[in-house]
Amino acid sequence: MAPKLRRSPLYLILLQVFAAPAFAEEAPADVVNVVIFGQGNTRQVQDVSKKDLALALPGSSPLKVLEKLPGVSFQSADPFGAYEWSTRFSARGFNQSQMGFTLDNVPLGDMSYGNNNGLHISRAISSENIGRVTLSQGAGAVGTASTSNLGGTVQFFSSVPTDEFGITGSQTIGSDKTYRTFARVDTGLLSSGTKAYLSVTRQRAEKWKGAGAQDQDIFNSKLVQKLGNSKLTAFFNYSDRKEVDYQDLSVEMANRLGYDWDNYAPDWQRAVNAAKGVYTGKVNSLDDAYYQGSGLRKDSLLGATLDNRFGDDVYLKTTAYHHSNEGQGHWYTPYTPSTNGLPISIRTTEYSISRNGVIADLTAELGQHTFNGGFWAESSLHTLTRNFYNATGGQDTNEFLTNPTSTGFKQNFTTTTTQFYAQDTISLMADKLKLNVGFKSPNVKINAVNVVGTRAAGDLTASKNFLPQLGLNYALTKSDELFLSLSENMRAYQPGVSGPFSQTQTAFNLSAGTIKPETSKTIDAGYRFKTDSLVGSVAAYFTRFDDRLMAVATCAGIVGCPSTFVNVGKVEAKGIEAAAMWTLAKDWSLFNSLTYNDAQYKSNYMDGKTLVDIAGKQVVDSPKLMFKTELSYETPQWFGRVGGKYTDKRFYTYSNDASVPAYWVMNLSTGYKQKNLGGIKDFSIQLNVENLLNKQYFSTIGSNGFQTFDPTGTAQTLLSGAPRQLFVTVSGKI
């Protein structure tokens, strides 16, 4: 049990404002409103509870569950939303690499595919062990451990060990030979004040088109130790993931070959013939298909948080963590032959990460004031390598390869991050008015060393001494409140496979002294309300994104200078978000969310001697209109939910000359449960149907980056969404 604390109204507000993960317990199982609308916060914040996560398909990325919230666009080519090459998460027009993510206070970086500073949530923890998820669409708390959160933060909180001994298990089977087993043992509360759990997850599945496995093994553990008035929480998580890629499509390819077109595997001979220029069927290009591609990742993540209590009014949280990663991305390339005579070789992009960090957070309540401050420091070593290996005839090589025949490039990066922050929350007018004033000071220094090849080496530092944040919350009544927030944020430069160090040394030298880190300014205002049958929020926002970075030519093409990373101007986004949960009757509820987001480029730029006229164009992969509706039914034995989401058309060119159509997708979850069935507690059997109406659509866009123009529809940067998929899960506890 947690230590008994003074439950003043100010304390309760701050518990949400600071999203104190050390005390975060998942919502009770009988909570009706599974979306919590951030009551008491000074900014747009919404929570998704464990119950909402449990109704999703087991193994689904929690990011997929968040897509019901206003402002959020989520895309993936697989039914779980966990295939990392295709996963795209954005809020208010800011993409995943411009957002911040944490798990139990530990930074996950920007969760990009070629990650250099973290790992994806689908590898960090099994979805069954997530207790709740908090999304801040505008600006996260100033103490969030992230230097990429231009456009908001997502905080994941793992569930706590139970006070009673128990063994929990679930088994999922379904489409494409999916087989997912989850087992967890809780020790219960021991006499020493200790409680803990261990869990294992094993998932095996085939791709929904083409050939290849999507496999993952996960081990999770968590310990909570009471230490007088303090508490120690520690966890260790391990993931081993192997996933075979889907082929990237273009609009032209989808029309010619079909949405279900994929790579050649296991037909090795057809891949060899294509590499020699001999095409069959409707294939007419070397890039229409390859033999196979895949991504392999092994991660270890451990962290420990000590919560110290100094009386009732002073709290100190200290978190230390370590993350190590080994990864390889495989591509059977027909552009580089093997040294053994075959016209295909295996090209790899190889990653390693070793991160160590510490976060300290001190909170003190002094009358009407609650002061909060602290720091985050991290040292990260990242190695990036491009290797080539001999192909040997189409056998399964979905394993870590060694002994390459050649190396294209190799870079080592050392990234040192420090961030200090401080804020004061003031309670006024008998706690009706809350004023939050704070700032943070991030500093991120990258040192790149070029070991092999011609990619850039050197130093870059992104820092801001003062990034302010201001928030107001005014309670009109006990059930109605207004909020307002203003914030500034910065995104640090990125080492690794993309970013300034992916240039040649010549290009880097041209830009290193003049580029600036990307920054944003956000204004957020809204109204929250709740009655006996209706709870919801309405918010309006305006964001200005400055110093957007991209690679362009800085001279005429005939001169032959390389593309260079430069700042190309600003983006502005404004919009309205609304969401509400309506209890229709005793067992029925209806959830709706609506988003209107107008995100536009506000600056043209020069690419060589060509003016790229994009001012006034919609931001790529940023739908203007989204609408989510979800009808739920629940009795003590039966439950069900059917929902649909509309996503407006999305552009994949900066000039807006090419887009993918708008679409609706519906999902169904239904089942039967019993508190006790034949000695099994919390027994349930659940059916999940993804893409209920079998809609054909493009999900991910920009998988191979965005284009300036695509008048012929040949940009190979799209992925099709999964067709209708059915899964059955049986779970219980003994």
Residue pairs with C-beta under 8 A, 6 or more apart in sequence:
1 163
1 189
1 226
2 23
2 231
3 226
3 229
3 230
3 231
3 309
5 11
5 309
5 312
6 312
6 313
8 365
9 427
9 431
10 365
10 368
10 370
10 425
10 427
10 431
10 434
11 365
12 40
13 40
13 425
13 427
13 431
13 434
13 473
14 20
14 363
14 370
14 372
14 425
15 23
16 38
16 39
16 40
16 41
16 45
17 40
17 41
17 42
17 141
17 425
17 434
17 436
17 471
18 141
18 143
18 361
18 363
18 372
19 45
19 134
19 141
19 155
20 317
21 102
21 104
21 105
21 155
21 157
21 305
22 105
22 231
22 233
22 305
22 307
22 317
23 307
24 131
24 132
24 157
25 131
25 160
26 49
26 50
26 131
26 132
26 157
26 159
26 160
27 34
27 36
27 47
27 49
27 50
27 51
27 132
29 50
29 51
31 49
31 51
32 583
32 589
32 634
33 535
33 581
33 583
33 589
34 48
34 49
34 51
34 52
34 55
35 46
35 47
35 48
35 49
35 52
35 68
35 69
35 579
35 581
35 591
36 46
36 47
36 48
36 49
37 46
37 528
37 530
37 535
37 536
37 537
37 579
38 44
38 45
38 46
38 47
38 528
38 537
39 481
39 528
39 530
40 434
40 473
40 481
41 471
41 473
41 483
42 434
42 436
42 471
42 472
42 473
42 483
42 484
42 485
43 136
43 138
43 139
43 471
43 483
43 485
43 487
43 524
44 71
44 136
44 137
44 138
44 483
44 485
44 524
44 526
44 537
44 539
44 541
44 577
45 134
45 135
45 136
46 69
46 134
46 135
46 137
46 537
46 579
47 132
47 133
47 134
47 135
48 62
48 65
48 66
48 68
48 69
48 132
48 133
48 135
49 132
50 130
50 131
50 132
50 159
52 65
53 62
53 65
53 127
53 130
53 132
53 133
55 639
55 641
55 669
55 686
56 64
56 65
56 127
56 669
56 688
57 79
57 80
57 172
57 669
57 688
57 690
57 727
58 127
58 128
58 170
58 172
58 180
58 182
58 688
58 727
58 729
59 80
59 82
59 127
59 172
59 180
59 201
59 203
60 80
60 81
60 82
60 127
61 76
61 80
61 81
61 82
61 87
61 120
61 121
61 122
61 127
62 121
62 127
62 130
62 133
62 156
63 74
63 81
63 87
63 89
63 121
63 154
64 74
64 76
64 80
64 81
65 133
66 72
66 74
66 89
66 133
66 135
66 154
67 73
67 74
67 628
67 645
68 591
68 593
68 628
68 630
68 643
68 645
69 135
69 137
69 579
69 593
70 137
70 539
70 577
70 578
70 579
70 593
70 594
70 595
70 626
71 91
71 92
71 137
71 575
71 577
71 595
71 597
72 89
72 90
72 91
72 135
72 137
72 595
72 626
73 88
73 89
73 90
73 91
73 621
73 622
73 623
73 626
73 647
74 81
74 87
74 88
74 89
74 90
75 86
75 87
75 88
75 699
75 700
75 701
75 721
76 82
76 83
76 86
76 87
76 88
76 699
76 700
76 721
77 83
77 85
77 86
77 246
77 699
77 700
77 719
77 720
77 721
77 722
78 86
78 207
78 208
78 214
78 246
78 722
79 175
79 208
79 690
79 691
79 722
79 725
79 727
80 122
81 87
82 122
83 214
83 243
83 246
84 113
84 120
84 122
84 243
84 295
84 297
85 113
85 243
85 245
85 246
85 295
85 703
86 246
86 699
86 700
86 703
86 719
87 96
87 113
87 120
87 122
87 700
88 95
88 96
88 621
88 700
88 701
88 702
89 95
89 96
89 99
89 111
89 154
90 96
90 99
90 151
90 621
90 622
91 99
91 135
91 137
91 151
91 152
92 137
92 138
92 151
92 152
92 541
92 543
92 573
92 575
92 597
92 599
93 151
93 543
93 571
93 573
93 597
93 599
93 619
93 622
94 150
94 151
94 152
94 520
94 543
94 545
94 573
95 151
95 621
96 110
96 111
96 112
97 110
97 112
97 148
97 494
98 110
98 148
98 149
98 150
98 151
98 491
98 518
99 110
99 146
99 148
99 149
99 150
99 151
99 152
99 153
99 154
100 107
100 110
100 140
100 144
100 145
100 146
100 147
100 148
100 149
100 152
100 153
100 154
101 107
101 108
101 109
101 110
101 111
101 118
101 121
101 146
101 153
101 154
101 155
101 156
102 108
102 144
102 145
102 146
102 153
102 154
102 155
102 156
103 121
103 124
103 125
103 155
103 156
103 157
103 158
103 301
104 156
104 157
104 158
104 233
104 235
104 303
104 305
104 319
105 145
105 303
105 305
105 317
105 319
105 359
106 145
106 301
106 303
106 319
106 321
106 323
106 357
107 117
107 118
107 145
107 146
107 357
107 376
107 378
108 118
108 119
108 120
108 121
108 124
108 156
109 115
109 116
109 117
109 118
109 119
109 148
110 117
110 118
110 148
110 494
111 118
111 119
111 120
111 121
113 295
114 329
114 349
114 351
114 496
114 497
114 498
115 325
115 351
115 353
115 496
116 351
116 353
116 380
116 382
116 384
116 413
116 415
116 494
116 495
116 496
116 497
117 353
117 355
117 380
117 382
117 415
117 494
117 495
118 323
118 353
118 355
119 239
119 297
119 299
119 301
119 323
119 325
119 353
121 156
122 216
122 241
123 216
123 218
123 239
123 241
123 297
123 299
124 156
124 237
124 239
124 299
124 301
125 156
125 158
125 218
125 220
125 237
126 182
126 199
126 201
126 218
126 220
128 170
128 182
128 184
128 199
128 201
129 158
129 159
129 184
129 197
129 199
129 220
129 222
130 156
130 157
130 158
130 159
131 157
131 158
131 159
131 160
132 157
133 154
133 155
133 156
133 157
134 154
134 155
134 157
135 152
135 153
135 154
136 152
136 153
136 154
136 155
137 151
137 152
137 524
137 539
137 541
137 577
138 151
138 152
138 485
138 487
138 522
138 524
138 541
138 543
139 149
139 152
139 153
139 469
139 485
139 487
139 489
139 522
139 524
140 146
140 149
140 152
140 153
140 155
141 153
142 421
142 422
142 423
142 438
142 439
142 440
142 467
142 469
143 359
143 361
143 372
143 374
143 376
143 421
143 423
143 440
144 153
144 155
145 357
145 359
145 376
145 378
145 419
146 153
147 417
147 419
147 442
147 444
147 462
147 490
147 491
147 492
148 491
148 492
149 489
149 491
150 489
150 490
150 491
150 518
150 519
150 520
150 545
151 520
151 543
151 545
158 220
158 222
158 235
160 195
160 222
160 224
161 186
161 187
161 195
161 196
161 197
161 222
161 223
161 224
162 186
162 188
162 195
162 197
163 188
163 189
163 195
164 186
164 188
164 189
165 186
165 187
165 188
166 185
166 186
166 188
166 681
166 733
166 734
167 183
167 184
167 185
167 186
167 733
167 734
168 182
168 183
168 184
168 185
168 186
168 682
168 731
168 732
168 733
169 181
169 182
169 183
169 184
169 731
169 732
169 733
170 180
170 181
170 182
170 729
170 730
170 731
170 732
171 180
171 181
171 182
171 729
171 730
171 731
172 178
172 179
172 180
172 181
172 182
172 727
172 728
172 729
173 179
173 180
173 727
173 728
174 688
174 725
174 726
174 727
174 728
175 208
175 725
175 726
175 727
176 205
176 206
176 207
176 208
176 725
177 204
177 205
177 206
178 203
178 204
178 205
178 206
178 727
179 203
179 204
179 205
180 201
180 202
180 203
180 204
180 205
181 200
181 201
181 202
181 203
182 199
182 200
182 201
182 731
183 199
183 200
183 201
184 197
184 198
184 199
184 220
185 197
185 198
185 199
186 195
186 196
186 197
187 194
187 195
187 196
187 197
188 195
189 195
192 225
193 225
193 226
193 227
194 223
194 224
194 225
194 226
195 223
195 224
196 221
196 222
196 223
196 224
197 220
197 221
197 222
198 219
198 220
198 221
199 218
199 219
199 220
199 221
200 217
200 218
200 219
200 220
201 216
201 217
201 218
201 219
201 220
202 216
202 217
203 214
203 215
203 216
203 217
204 213
204 215
205 213
205 214
205 215
206 212
206 213
206 214
207 213
207 214
207 244
207 246
207 262
208 722
208 723
208 725
209 246
209 260
209 261
209 262
210 244
210 246
210 247
210 262
210 263
210 265
211 244
211 262
211 263
211 265
211 266
212 243
212 244
212 245
212 265
212 292
212 294
212 398
213 242
213 243
213 244
213 398
214 242
214 243
214 244
215 241
215 242
215 243
216 239
216 240
216 241
216 242
216 243
217 239
217 240
218 237
218 238
218 239
218 240
219 236
219 237
219 238
219 239
220 235
220 236
220 237
221 235
221 236
221 237
222 233
222 234
222 235
223 232
223 233
223 234
223 235
224 231
224 232
224 233
225 231
225 232
225 233
225 234
229 309
230 306
230 307
230 308
230 309
231 306
231 307
232 304
232 305
232 306
232 307
233 304
233 305
233 307
234 302
234 303
234 304
234 305
235 301
235 302
235 303
235 304
236 300
236 301
236 302
237 299
237 300
237 301
237 302
238 298
238 299
238 300
238 301
239 297
239 298
239 299
240 297
240 298
241 295
241 296
241 297
241 298
241 299
242 294
242 295
242 296
242 398
242 399
243 294
243 295
244 265
244 292
244 293
244 294
244 398
245 263
245 292
245 293
245 294
245 295
246 262
246 263
246 719
246 720
247 261
247 262
247 263
247 289
247 290
247 293
248 703
248 704
248 716
248 717
248 718
248 719
249 257
249 259
249 261
249 698
249 716
249 718
249 719
249 720
250 710
250 713
250 714
250 715
250 716
250 717
250 718
251 658
251 660
251 710
251 713
251 714
251 718
252 712
252 713
252 714
253 261
253 288
253 714
253 716
254 261
254 698
254 718
254 720
255 713
256 282
256 284
257 282
257 283
257 288
259 696
259 720
260 720
260 723
261 288
261 289
262 289
263 289
263 290
263 291
263 292
263 293
264 270
264 271
264 274
264 289
264 290
264 291
264 292
265 271
265 291
265 292
265 394
266 394
268 291
268 393
268 394
270 280
271 289
271 290
271 291
271 332
271 334
271 344
271 394
272 342
272 343
272 344
273 279
273 280
274 283
274 286
274 288
274 289
274 334
275 286
275 334
275 337
275 343
275 344
276 343
277 286
279 285
279 288
283 289
286 334
286 335
287 716
290 331
290 332
290 333
290 334
291 332
291 344
291 391
291 394
292 330
292 332
293 329
293 330
293 331
293 332
294 329
294 330
294 398
295 327
295 328
295 329
295 330
296 327
296 328
296 329
296 330
296 398
296 399
296 400
297 325
297 326
297 327
298 325
298 326
298 327
299 323
299 324
299 325
300 322
300 323
300 324
300 325
301 321
301 322
301 323
302 321
302 322
302 323
303 319
303 320
303 321
303 322
304 319
304 320
304 321
305 317
305 318
305 319
306 317
306 318
306 319
307 315
307 316
307 317
308 315
308 316
308 317
308 318
309 315
310 316
312 365
313 364
313 365
313 366
314 362
314 363
314 364
314 365
315 362
315 363
315 364
316 360
316 361
316 362
316 363
317 359
317 360
317 361
317 362
317 363
317 374
318 358
318 359
318 360
318 361
319 358
319 359
319 360
320 357
320 358
320 359
321 355
321 356
321 357
321 358
321 359
322 354
322 355
322 356
323 353
323 354
323 355
324 352
324 353
324 354
324 355
325 351
325 352
325 353
325 354
326 351
326 352
326 400
327 350
327 351
327 352
328 348
328 349
328 350
328 351
328 400
328 401
329 348
329 349
329 350
329 351
330 346
330 347
330 348
330 397
330 398
330 401
331 346
331 347
331 348
332 344
332 345
332 346
332 347
332 391
333 344
333 345
333 346
333 347
334 343
334 344
336 345
336 347
336 388
337 343
337 344
337 345
338 344
338 345
338 389
338 390
338 391
338 392
338 405
339 390
339 405
340 390
340 392
342 390
342 391
342 392
342 393
344 391
345 388
345 389
345 390
345 391
345 405
346 388
346 389
346 390
346 391
346 397
346 401
347 386
347 387
347 388
347 408
348 385
348 386
348 387
348 388
348 389
348 401
348 404
349 384
349 385
349 386
349 497
350 383
350 384
350 385
350 386
350 387
351 382
351 383
351 384
351 385
351 496
352 381
352 382
352 383
353 380
353 381
353 382
354 380
354 381
354 382
355 378
355 379
355 380
355 381
356 378
356 379
356 380
357 376
357 377
357 378
357 379
357 417
358 376
358 377
358 378
359 374
359 375
359 376
360 374
360 375
361 372
361 373
361 374
362 371
362 372
362 373
362 374
363 370
363 371
363 372
364 370
364 371
364 372
368 426
368 427
368 428
369 424
369 425
369 426
369 427
370 424
370 425
370 426
370 427
371 422
371 423
371 424
372 422
372 423
372 424
372 425
372 438
373 420
373 421
373 422
373 423
374 420
374 421
375 418
375 419
375 420
375 421
376 417
376 418
376 419
377 417
377 418
377 419
378 415
378 416
378 417
379 414
379 415
379 416
379 417
380 413
380 414
380 415
380 416
380 417
381 412
381 413
381 414
382 412
382 413
382 414
382 415
382 495
382 496
383 410
383 411
383 412
383 413
384 409
384 410
384 411
384 413
384 495
384 496
384 497
385 407
385 409
385 410
385 411
385 452
386 407
386 408
386 409
386 410
386 453
387 401
387 404
387 406
387 407
387 408
388 404
388 405
388 406
388 407
388 408
389 397
389 401
389 403
389 404
389 405
390 405
391 397
407 452
407 453
408 452
408 453
409 450
409 452
409 453
409 454
409 455
410 450
410 451
410 452
410 453
411 448
411 449
411 450
411 451
411 453
411 455
411 457
411 495
411 501
412 448
412 449
412 451
413 446
413 447
413 448
413 449
413 495
413 496
413 501
414 446
414 447
415 444
415 445
415 446
415 447
415 495
416 444
416 445
417 442
417 443
417 444
417 492
418 442
418 443
419 440
419 441
419 442
419 443
420 440
420 441
421 438
421 439
421 440
421 441
422 438
422 439
423 436
423 437
423 438
423 439
423 469
424 436
424 437
424 438
425 434
425 435
425 436
426 434
426 435
426 436
426 437
427 433
427 434
428 434
428 435
431 475
432 474
432 475
433 472
433 473
433 474
433 475
434 471
434 472
434 473
434 474
435 471
435 472
436 469
436 470
436 471
436 472
436 473
436 485
437 468
437 469
437 470
437 471
438 468
438 469
438 470
439 466
439 467
439 468
439 469
440 467
440 469
441 463
441 464
441 465
441 466
441 467
442 462
442 463
442 464
442 467
442 490
442 492
443 461
443 462
443 463
444 461
444 462
444 463
444 492
444 493
445 459
445 460
445 461
446 459
446 460
446 461
446 493
446 495
446 501
447 458
447 459
448 456
448 457
448 458
448 459
448 460
448 495
448 501
449 457
450 456
450 457
450 505
454 504
454 505
455 501
455 502
455 503
455 504
455 505
456 500
456 501
456 502
456 503
456 504
456 505
456 507
456 508
457 501
457 505
457 508
458 501
458 505
458 508
458 509
458 512
460 493
460 500
460 501
460 512
462 490
462 491
462 492
462 493
462 517
464 488
464 490
464 517
464 519
467 487
467 488
467 489
467 490
468 486
468 487
468 488
469 485
469 486
469 487
469 488
470 485
470 486
470 487
471 483
471 484
471 485
471 486
472 482
472 483
472 484
472 485
473 481
473 482
473 483
474 481
474 482
474 483
475 481
476 482
479 529
479 530
479 531
480 527
480 528
480 529
480 530
481 527
481 528
481 529
482 525
482 526
482 527
483 524
483 525
483 526
483 527
483 528
484 523
484 524
484 525
485 522
485 523
485 524
485 525
486 521
486 522
486 523
486 524
487 521
487 522
487 524
488 519
488 520
488 521
488 522
489 519
489 520
489 522
490 517
490 518
490 519
490 520
491 517
491 518
491 519
491 520
492 517
493 499
493 500
493 517
494 500
495 501
496 502
499 565
500 508
500 511
500 512
500 515
500 549
500 565
501 508
503 511
503 551
503 562
503 563
503 564
503 565
504 562
506 561
506 562
507 561
507 562
507 563
507 564
507 565
508 564
508 565
510 554
510 561
510 564
511 554
511 564
511 565
511 566
514 566
515 547
515 549
515 565
515 566
515 567
516 547
516 567
517 547
518 545
518 546
518 547
518 548
518 549
519 545
519 546
519 547
520 543
520 544
520 545
520 546
521 543
521 544
521 546
522 541
522 542
522 543
523 541
523 542
523 543
524 539
524 540
524 541
525 539
525 540
525 541
526 537
526 538
526 539
526 540
526 577
527 537
527 538
527 539
528 536
528 537
529 535
529 536
529 537
530 536
532 583
533 582
533 583
533 584
534 580
534 581
534 582
534 583
535 580
535 581
536 578
536 579
536 580
536 581
537 577
537 578
537 579
537 580
538 576
538 577
538 578
539 576
539 577
539 578
540 574
540 575
540 576
540 577
541 573
541 574
541 575
541 577
542 572
542 573
542 574
543 572
543 573
543 574
544 570
544 571
544 572
545 570
545 571
545 572
545 573
546 570
547 567
547 569
547 570
548 567
548 568
548 569
548 570
548 571
548 601
548 603
549 565
549 566
549 567
549 568
550 565
550 566
550 568
551 563
551 564
551 565
551 566
552 563
552 564
552 566
552 568
552 605
552 606
552 607
552 608
552 612
553 561
553 562
553 563
553 564
553 607
553 608
554 561
554 564
554 566
554 606
554 608
555 561
555 608
555 609
556 608
556 609
557 608
566 605
568 603
568 605
569 601
569 602
569 603
569 604
569 605
570 601
570 602
570 603
571 599
571 600
571 601
571 602
571 619
572 599
572 600
572 602
573 597
573 598
573 599
573 600
573 619
573 622
574 598
575 595
575 596
575 597
575 598
575 599
576 594
576 595
576 596
577 593
577 594
577 595
577 596
578 593
578 594
579 591
579 592
579 593
579 594
580 591
580 592
580 593
581 589
581 590
581 591
582 589
582 590
582 591
582 592
583 589
584 590
587 633
587 634
587 635
588 631
588 632
588 633
589 631
589 632
590 629
590 630
590 631
590 632
591 628
591 629
591 630
591 632
591 643
592 627
592 628
592 629
592 630
593 626
593 627
593 628
594 626
594 627
594 628
595 625
595 626
595 627
596 624
596 625
597 622
597 623
597 624
597 625
597 626
598 618
598 624
599 618
599 619
599 622
600 615
600 616
600 617
600 618
600 619
601 614
601 615
601 616
601 617
601 619
601 654
602 615
602 616
603 614
603 615
604 611
604 612
604 613
604 614
604 615
605 611
605 612
605 614
606 612
607 708
612 654
612 655
612 708
613 655
614 654
614 655
614 656
614 708
617 651
617 654
617 655
617 656
618 624
618 651
618 656
619 651
620 650
620 651
620 652
620 653
620 654
620 701
620 702
620 706
621 650
621 651
621 652
621 701
621 702
621 706
622 650
622 651
623 647
623 648
623 649
623 650
623 662
624 648
625 646
625 648
626 645
626 646
626 647
626 648
627 645
627 646
628 643
628 644
628 645
628 646
629 643
629 644
629 645
630 641
630 642
630 643
630 644
631 641
631 642
631 643
632 639
632 640
632 641
633 639
633 640
633 641
634 640
636 673
636 675
637 672
637 673
637 674
638 670
638 671
638 672
638 673
639 669
639 670
639 671
639 672
639 673
640 668
640 669
640 670
640 671
641 668
641 669
641 670
642 666
642 667
642 668
642 669
642 692
643 666
643 667
644 664
644 665
644 666
644 667
645 664
645 665
645 666
646 662
646 663
646 664
647 662
647 663
647 665
648 662
649 659
649 660
649 661
649 662
650 659
650 660
650 701
651 658
651 659
652 658
652 659
652 660
652 701
652 702
652 706
652 707
652 710
652 715
652 717
652 718
653 659
653 706
653 707
653 708
653 709
653 710
653 715
654 706
654 707
654 708
655 708
655 709
657 709
657 710
657 711
658 707
658 709
658 710
658 711
658 713
658 715
660 697
660 698
660 701
660 718
661 697
661 698
663 695
663 697
664 693
664 695
665 691
665 693
665 695
665 697
665 721
666 691
666 692
666 693
666 695
667 688
667 689
667 690
667 691
667 692
668 687
668 688
668 689
668 692
669 686
669 687
669 688
669 689
670 686
670 687
671 684
671 685
671 686
671 687
671 729
672 684
672 685
673 682
673 683
673 684
673 685
674 683
674 684
675 681
675 682
675 683
676 683
677 683
677 732
679 734
680 732
680 733
680 734
681 732
681 733
681 734
682 731
682 732
682 733
683 731
683 732
684 729
684 730
684 731
684 732
685 728
685 729
685 730
685 731
686 728
686 729
686 730
686 731
687 726
687 727
687 728
688 726
688 727
688 728
688 729
689 724
689 725
689 726
689 727
690 722
690 724
690 725
690 727
691 721
691 722
691 723
691 724
691 725
692 724
693 724
694 723
694 724
695 721
696 720
696 721
696 723
697 720
697 721
698 718
698 719
698 720
698 721
699 719
699 720
699 721
699 722
700 718
700 719
701 717
701 718
701 719
702 717
703 717
703 718
703 719
704 715
704 716
704 717
705 717
706 717
707 715
707 717
